[in-house]
Amino acid sequence: MDVTALTGTSNSAGTSVSAKNAAETQDRFLKLLVAQMNNQDPLNPMDNAQVTSQMAQIQQVTSLSTLDTSIKGLGSQLGQMQALQSISLVGRDVSVPGNKLQVSGGVAEASYELDGAAQTVKLEILGAAGNVIDTQQLGAQSAGRQTFTWKAGNLAADGSQLQYRITAANGAKPVTSTLYTHDKVDAVYSENGSLKLNLERLGPVDYTTVSAVN
């Protein structure tokens, strides 16, 4: 797909239409202004300040119309760049909001983000029925993104679909955490003008939900 050609055609067409509309607006304004001056009251003619003010107004409208077209063209180019960049994610592991885990090679990996420093952080691994199958104390941690690796051992086989839960506290005060699941990007596609990623286990997600590339 020739993105440059597509973008160029779109921008050219949009600029041409915008220029035509702006020219038509200016032409109508000038005709009205001339008619107004020809039919003005000779005893109370328009002064230079009035004419200058009206000319400034039409110039402002024309400038805004041109700016709107330029912004739309820039948005289209950014969309094309985003699509090209997202292609490089195919085959890569990414982090998206969620608490799912999958055991591979006897281990599962995910990450979470603490809203503040925590003196205690507890990790709980949940089985398919939502029951706790393992618990680990992760100790004190600072605010921000944290990553953990859980060794399944005999608790889960490769391919098992599990979930996890983080409970953090700073003394008696709970610390809020945001959970992220790691998954591999299978494909990238566009749907209703929105860029989508198809993940190996989770399926379709919005491109904007990706918080990190692992």
SULJOQUI-V44705 format. One record per residue. N is the residue number from 0. PHI is phi in whole degrees, 0 to 359 (999 if undefined). OMEGA is omega as a letter, one per 20 degrees, with the letter a starting at -180 (999 if undefined). Layout:
BEGIN
N&PHI&OMEGA  N&PHI&OMEGA
END
This chain:
BEGIN
0&999&r  1&273&a  2&295&a  3&299&a  4&296&a  5&298&a  6&296&a  7&299&a  8&297&a  9&296&a  10&292&a  11&297&a  12&296&a  13&296&r  14&295&r  15&298&r  16&296&a  17&298&a  18&297&r  19&297&r  20&297&a  21&296&r  22&296&r  23&296&r  24&297&r  25&296&a  26&297&r  27&297&a  28&297&a  29&296&r  30&296&r  31&295&a  32&295&r  33&296&r  34&297&r  35&296&a  36&289&r  37&291&a  38&252&a  39&287&r  40&288&a  41&302&a  42&277&r  43&219&a  44&289&r  45&293&r  46&270&a  47&299&a  48&296&r  49&294&r  50&297&r  51&299&r  52&298&a  53&293&r  54&296&r  55&294&r  56&296&a  57&293&r  58&294&r  59&294&r  60&297&a  61&296&a  62&295&r  63&295&r  64&296&r  65&293&r  66&297&r  67&299&r  68&295&r  69&296&r  70&295&r  71&297&r  72&295&r  73&295&r  74&298&r  75&295&r  76&295&r  77&296&r  78&298&r  79&295&r  80&295&r  81&297&r  82&297&r  83&294&r  84&294&a  85&292&r  86&300&a  87&291&r  88&280&a  89&301&a  90&88&a  91&263&r  92&273&r  93&232&r  94&252&r  95&227&r  96&303&a  97&156&a  98&237&a  99&276&r  100&228&r  101&227&a  102&279&r  103&220&a  104&66&r  105&85&a  106&226&r  107&227&a  108&227&r  109&204&a  110&213&r  111&208&a  112&233&r  113&269&r  114&287&r  115&203&r  116&294&a  117&229&r  118&280&r  119&225&r  120&226&a  121&246&r  122&255&r  123&239&r  124&262&a  125&251&r  126&282&a  127&299&a  128&272&a  129&87&r  130&278&r  131&282&a  132&254&r  133&199&r  134&225&r  135&225&r  136&267&a  137&265&r  138&79&a  139&282&a  140&217&r  141&274&r  142&293&r  143&114&a  144&282&r  145&231&r  146&240&r  147&227&r  148&237&a  149&251&r  150&271&a  151&288&a  152&59&r  153&269&a  154&280&a  155&202&r  156&269&r  157&304&r  158&90&a  159&295&r  160&265&a  161&238&r  162&228&r  163&220&a  164&220&r  165&244&r  166&238&a  167&236&r  168&209&r  169&242&a  170&71&r  171&268&a  172&264&r  173&294&r  174&247&a  175&288&r  176&229&r  177&250&a  178&263&r  179&230&r  180&252&r  181&257&r  182&208&a  183&264&r  184&279&r  185&269&a  186&203&r  187&234&r  188&206&r  189&251&r  190&220&a  191&54&r  192&79&a  193&249&a  194&279&a  195&239&r  196&244&r  197&259&a  198&266&a  199&304&a  200&254&a  201&275&a  202&83&a  203&289&r  204&219&r  205&290&r  206&302&a  207&290&a  208&278&a  209&291&a  210&261&a  211&197&r  212&252&a  213&273&999
END
